[in-house]
Each structure stands twice: as C-alpha cells, then as structure tokens.
C-alpha cells in the first residue's frame, strides 16, 4: 500500500488547479509546480498563450466548478461578471441561421480568462495543504531503478546558475497542457510510444476588448455565429467582467483573421450576422487585436498503452487538446478531476491503465467524437470518414436545421453541446422524429433578431 504523503501537480493551469483541489482531499500535501509566477498575478500569464482570448466554460463545467469550489459563481458575479441563460440569453447561429431558443435554466457567466483563473487559483491556494512552487522549469521525472514507479520530479529555478532540485512525490499528475512531455519521458524510461490521434484544423483566432456605451444586445449576453463548411469563420462576442466587451473571431483551414484594425473589422463585417460589426465599429478599443494559432487537435491514447509506471497520471489538455472553438477544454478538465478523485478513492494504489480507460470512456470519448464529426464535416480537413461518421454528419445538419424552427430541438442540442447530456440523447426516438419533422416540414426558420439597437446597418 502506497503512502499518500505528497502529490505533485505539474502545471498551474485550470486543469492543474482542479486536480490540486481533488488531491487535497486525499494527500497530506499537494504541491503545484509551474514555470510562471502564479500567486498574486491578475493578468495574462506567459505560460497560457490563450489567456488573452475568450475561454468559455460549458454548463457542465461550471456546475462541477461550483461543486469543487462552492460559491465561486456568486464570487464571479460579485466581481462584476455578467450572467444570463446559457441558451436563451445567447444569439446562436449555425449555417448562418439563428437558432430558435428558450431559457433552459442554466446560467452562463462570461469572465475573461485571467480573472477566472485568478479566482480558481485563489480558492485553491486557500486550501491549507496546497502550496505552489513557482518560476521553476520542469526538467524531468525521477523513478525507481526498474522504472516501474515514478518517485518525483526534477525542477530548476529560472535564475542563471541554478541547480536542479529533486522533489519527491507519491503521485505526480501532469497538467502541463498540449505541450506535455510525458510521452517523451515514458519513452526515455523504456515504455512504448504513446499513440496519438490528430486532426489538422489550421485554426487561428484574434481577440479584442472594447468599451461600449449602452447595451447593443438589449439585455442579452452574447452573439455566437459558428463556423461551417460554407463559411469557415465564426466568432464569440460577449459582455464580460467589469463592463468590458470581448470579441474573439476565428477562421479555420487558413481562413485567418488579420490583426490590423482595418482588416480585423473587415473580417468581423464578413460574419453571418452584422450585429457584431454594428456593435463594435464605433466602440472604443481597449487593446490591439492579438492572435493565437492552433494547428491540430491532439488525443493521446494512454488507455491503449500495454504498461505504464505507477505514481504518474495525466489530465486536461495533456491528454486531449480539443479544437478550442468548441470550448470543451475547461469542462473536460473539470470532469477529469472528478475521474481522478474517483480513481484514487477506489484503491490505495494508483492503477494508471484503469484510470486512463475510465477517463477515455466516461469523459473524453463523447466530446471527442462529437467535435471530430464536426471538424471532419469540412471537406478540406484530412481524415477518414467512414459511413457512420457521414451518417452522424447528415443527422447533425438536420438537428441544426430543426433548431432554427423548434426550441425543443435547440434545447436538446445545446444540452448535448454543453455536455449536460451525452450526444446519444439526440438519438432518442421522439427527438429523431421531431428533428426529421422540423428539419424537412417545419416551416420558416427563426427570424434574425432586430439590429435597431446596434446602430444603423450597412
């Protein structure tokens, strides 16, 4: 039986903070190691390049976050974050058409990425047995002579001339994101190569923040036109904390937004709804547009490994890095923390293969499958499209068409997209009949919301 004296979390990301939170229930000491300074930081971090962009959290993720940190939703709202219904307060557009929507009883709380991370980090650091080892490069892992167990991590201060330090641990959890070096370390220890699934999406997005007089959305929370094969560009435009407005525009497959102001606005003007352009063209920019490029999705198939060392687990983007336009990363990180807790509660010793198989089945398979089907609906995206995938794509198109005419379909679809329900919920007989009826015989689509409040239209 292994001791549970110290757990070390590699990476102070949101996935790392969620992991530290659940480990604090099971270990005497939890140490979070990161190359950045973390405590007291209230802006974007160098180690989180997406920190200057919209980082949305789905309904399920917010509920898990609230379970792990009771009252944090109210804390965010007290820190001047707006709130509204996840569906009813958001103008969703699919294939250039607005969805017919209703309130579904789950709130969204738009918050800039640095502020959300700050709140989660403050709640985590307040735990009496959690501490942070900041501004340390993670050099590698330590192991027993036979390499069957990980015993800790080697770190090094970033100051010139610093020496490596060995930090012992009963468990190491890698939450270092898509750049994780665990696959390399495993090979160095003699383990097989970790299989990877990749889909090249060639995504770039660009973000700008604004001060806007009045409310161009008339009390609603956000506008989200989603990219489609017909128009491989989209956006999220939302109210956010402290009275700011945040706009992230994105393009897939090389259709990338410019970062000069004129080119940026022209890209915004080309979206499927003019409401966003009408809202920002006379707004006061608070910063310059800044871009981030995301070439491929990555899924590391640890569950297929023949063997793994004890004392090492992986979570968050270090396991699966989703296409960020679907905003699944933080929700999957939260659910992965619950899977980590369940695994460690079930047995005194880590069983890595069981953990990764449970993680794949219970957390990753559904969102990975759903978003991969969407990514592969773009003809230029490379990848196999077996008959089942083509059928799923055809049905998803029918669902989205029906959602422009029927609030019940929209609610069911957005519950699945928000990870409240598994995608199979859309295949229930009653829903299938409704989708077919509304997509084929359902009459006119929902009308686009009025633009009068957003200024004169072109």
N, C-alpha and C positions, 0 to 999 in steps of 0.2 A: 504494500500500500504506500503510495507516494505521499510525501508531506505537502501541505498547502500553505507554506510559509510566504512565498513571494511569487507573484505573477508579473511579468514584464510585457507591456504593450508597446510595440514598435509603431510609432506614428501617432501624433496628436490630432489626427483627422476626426471628423464626426464619427466615422466608423470606430476609430480608436477610443474615442470618449464613450461611446455606447458600450464598447467591450469593457472598458475600465469600470463602468458603472455596474455591470453584472458581475464582474470578477470581484468587486469589492464585497459582495455578499459571501464569497467562497474562500477568499485568501486573506491572510493576516495583513499583507502589504501588497499594494498594486503600484507599480512604477511605470509611468508613461514617458517614453523616450522620443525626442524629436530634435531635428536639426534647427528648427526655428525657436525663437523666444516665444513662449505661449502665454504665460501669466501676465495679466495687465495689458495685453495687446487688444486694441479696439478697432483695428483696421485690417485690410487685406494682408495676408502673410505671403512671403516669398514662396513657401512650400506648398501653397494652394493656389495655383495659377487661375483656377476658376473662381476664386474668391471675389473677383471684380464683376462677376456676371450673375444673372438670376440663377438661384439654386432652389427650385421649388421642391416641396415635400408633399407627397400624396396623402390622402386622408388616413390610410392605414399607418403610415409612418408617423403622422402627428399623434395618433392615438397611442402608439407604442411609446413615443417620446414622452407623452403625458403620463403613461403608466410608470416609466422609469424615473421621471422627474415630476412628481405631482405638483400641479400649479404652474408649470412653466408656460403654458399657453396664456394664462392670465398675466404672467410676468411680461411676456412679449407684448401683449395688448397694453399693459401699463407703461411699457417703454415706447409708446406711440406707434405701434404696429396696427394697421387696419385689419378688419376681418369681414368676412362675408361667406355666403354659402358656396361650397365648392363647385356647384353646377349652376344654381340659379343666379348667382352674382357675377358669373363669368360669361362673356360672349365667345363661345367656341365656334370655330369654323373648320369644317372638313370638306375637302374638294371644293373650296371656295364658297360653300354654302353654310349659313348659320344653323346651328342645331336648335331644335325646339326644346326648351328647357324649363325646369321647375326646381324649387328648392328640394334638396334631398336630406337636409337635417344634419349635414356635416360641414363644419366651417373650414375655411382656408384662412391662414394668417400670413400674408406676404411680409417677408422680412429679408433684408439684404443678407448676403452670405456671412460677412464678418460679424454682424450683430447676432445672428442665430448661433454661430459657433461660439461667440463670446458667452452667451447665456448658458449654453450646454457645458462649456468649459468651466464656468464659474460654479455651476451646480456640481460638476464632477470634482473639482478641486476642493470643494467644501466637505467632501466625504473624508472622515478622519483618517482612513487608511490608504488614501490615494495621494501620491506625490508625483512631481514632474521633474525629469532630468532634461533640461533644455539645452539648446545650442550644442548638441552632440551629433556627430556623424555616426551612423550605424555601419560598422566595419564588417561584421560577420557574426556568425553563431559559434558557440562552443558546444562540444559534445563529449560523450563518454568515448573511451578509446575504441570501442567497437562500433561507434557511430549509431547506436540503436536508440539513444536518448539525447535530446538537446538539453544542455545544462545551463545555458545562459546566452549572453550576447556580449560582443566586443564593441565598445564605443570609443570615440575620441573627441576631445574638445576641439573647437574650430580654430583656436589660437595657434599660431605658428610655434612649432617645437613641442606641442602637446604629445603625450604618450597615450597609447591605447589603455583603456580600462576594461576589466572583465567584470560584468555584472551577473551574478549567479541568479538563477530562477528555477522554480519548479515547473513553470509553464511560460512559454513565450508565445504571444499572439501577434502575428504580422498584420498590421493595418496601415501599411505604407502606400496603398493605392496601386494604380495600374503599373507603376514602375517597380513594383516589388521584386526583390532579388531572391526570394525564397526558392524559385525554380533553379537558379544558378547554384545556390548554396547546397541544395539537395544533390545536385549532380556532383559537386565537389566532394560530398560525403559518400558518393558511390551509389546513390539512388537513381532509378530510371528517370528519363526526361519526362517532364510534365506535359501532357498533351494540351494543345490549345485549339479552340475554335475562334476564328476571326472573320469578321465581315467588314470589308473596306467601304466606308460611307463617305470619306473625304468631306467632313463637316467643318465649317468654320462659322463661328458666331461673333458678333460685335455688340457691345453694350454701351449705353449712355444713360446718364441720370439727369433729371430735369426738375426745375421749379415751375409749377403751372398755376396760374391764377384761376380760381374757381375749380369746378369738377367737370371735366369733359366727358365723364362716363355717367353722369346723372345718378350717382349713388352706387353704381355697380363697381366691381372690384378690378376687373381685368378684361383684356381682349386677347384671345389666343387663336390666331389663324395658323393651322397646322399644315406643314409642307405635304405635298402629294406628288405623285409621278408627273401630273400635268403642270404643277408649279412647285419645283423643288426648293422652295424657300418659305419661311414662316417667321413667327415672332411670338414673344410674350411681352405684353405691355401692361404694367400693373402699378397701382398705388403701392407704396411701401413705407417703411418706417420714417418717422419724423417729417412727414409731409412731402417726402420726395416721390418722384415717379421714376420707374425703372423700365427701360426698354432693351430687350435683347432680340436682335434679328439674326437669322441664321440661314445658311444655304448649304445644300448637300451636293455631292458629286462635282465639286469645283465651282458651283454657282455661289461664290462667296461674297459677302457684303464688304464694300470698301470701308475704310476708316477715316477718310477725309470727310469733312462735314457735308459738303455738297453731294458727294457720291453716296454717303450714308442716307441722307434724306431721299435721294432718288430711289434707293433700294426700298426704303420704307414706303414710298409712294407706289411701288410696284406690287405691294401685297394684295391679297384677295379682298381686303376691306380698306377703304380710305380713311376710316375713323382714326386709326393710329396716326397717320400723316397729318390729318386735320388737327389732332391734339398736340403734336409736338413741333409743328413747323414754326409756330410763333412762341414756343416755350423758351425758358431761359436754361440753356445747358449748364450743368454743374461740373462737367468734366468733358474731356475729349472722348470720342468713341475708342474703345480698346477691344482688341480681338483675341480669340483663342481658337486654335486649330485642333481638331480631333480626327485623326485619320481612320482608325479602325476600332470596332468593338472587340473585346477580348474575353473569352471564358476559359479559365484554366481548370482542367478536368482532374482535380485532385482525387475525386471519387473513383477514378479509373486506375489509380496507382496500385501496383501489386504490394507495395510495402511503404511505410512512412515511419520516421522516428517518433518515439514518444516525446511528449513535452513540447510539441510545436503544432499550433493551429493557425489558420489564416482566415481573415474576414474582410468584408467590404469589397472595394474595388480591386484589392489584391487578389481576390478570387474571380470576380466578374465585373468588368467595366462596360456598362451599358451605354448605348447611344444616349448622350445626355439630353437630347431634345425631348425624350420621354419622361425625364425627371424621376427615374426609378432608383437612382443610386442611394440616396439617403434612406428611403423606405426599406430597401433591401438591406442596408447596413443595420437599421433598427431591428428588422426581423432576424438578421443573422446573429445579433446579440442575444436575442431570445433563444435561438437554437444553441448558441454557445452555453447559455445558462442551463438549458435543459440537459445538454450532453454532460456537463460537469456535475450536475446534481444526480444524474442517473448512476454514476460509478465513481469510485475514489480515484481511479486511474484514467488518464486520457486515452481514448481509443480513436486515433485520428481518422482511420478509414471509415468508421461508423459515423463520426461527426460529419465528414465531407459527404457521405452518401445521404445522410439526413438533410444536410444543408441543400444539396442539389435537389432532392425530391420535394422538400417542404417549402423551400424559399426561392430557389433560383430557376427551376425548370419552367414554371408558369410565366413569369415576366420575360425570361429569355426567349421562350417560344413565341410569345405574343409579339414582341418587338422585332424579332428576327423575321417573322412573317411580313411585318410592315416594311422593314428595310429591304427585303427581297422583292417587294412589290415595285421597286424602282428598277426598270429594265437594265440600267447600266451597272447596278450592283452585282458583283461577281458572286456566284454561289449556286449550289444545286437547288432545284425547285421540283421536288417530287410531286406526284399527283396530290397527296394530302395537303401540301403547302399551297398548291394552286387552288384547291377547294376552300381552304381557310381564307385565302386572299379574296376569293369571289364572295364568300359569305360576309367577310368584314366589310366589303364595299356595300353589300345590301344593308348591313346593320347601320352603316354611316348614312346611307340614303334614307333609311326609315327614320333615323334620329332627327332628320330635318323636318319630319312631319308628326312625330309622336313623342311626347315627353316620357312615356314609359320606356320606350326603347333607349332614349338618351340616358335616362337614369340607370338602366341596366348596364349600358355600355360604359358609362363613366364610373359606376361602382367597380366594374372589372378593371378599367384603366387605372382607377385609384387604388387598386389592389385590396379592396374590401371583399370582393368575390373572385373566385378563380375564373378564368376565361370560359370554362365549361358551363358556367351559369347562363351564358348567351345561347347555349345549345339545348336548353330545356324545351320540350315540345311546344308549350304555349308561347314561348318567346320566339321560336323559329317561325311559327305560324304568323305571329304578329309582324315579325320582320319581313316575311315574304309579302304579306298583305299590304303593309305600309310602303315598302320599297317599290312595289310594282303597281299597286292600285290606290295608293294613299293620297292622291291629290297633290296640290301645290306644296312646295316647301315653305318653311317659316320665312317670313319677310325679314330682311335685314333691318336692325334697329335704326331708328332715326338718327341722322347726323346733325340735326339742327344745333344741338348743344355743343358740338365740337367745332363749330365755326363753319364758314362757307366751304362748300365742296367744290372741287375743280370741275 
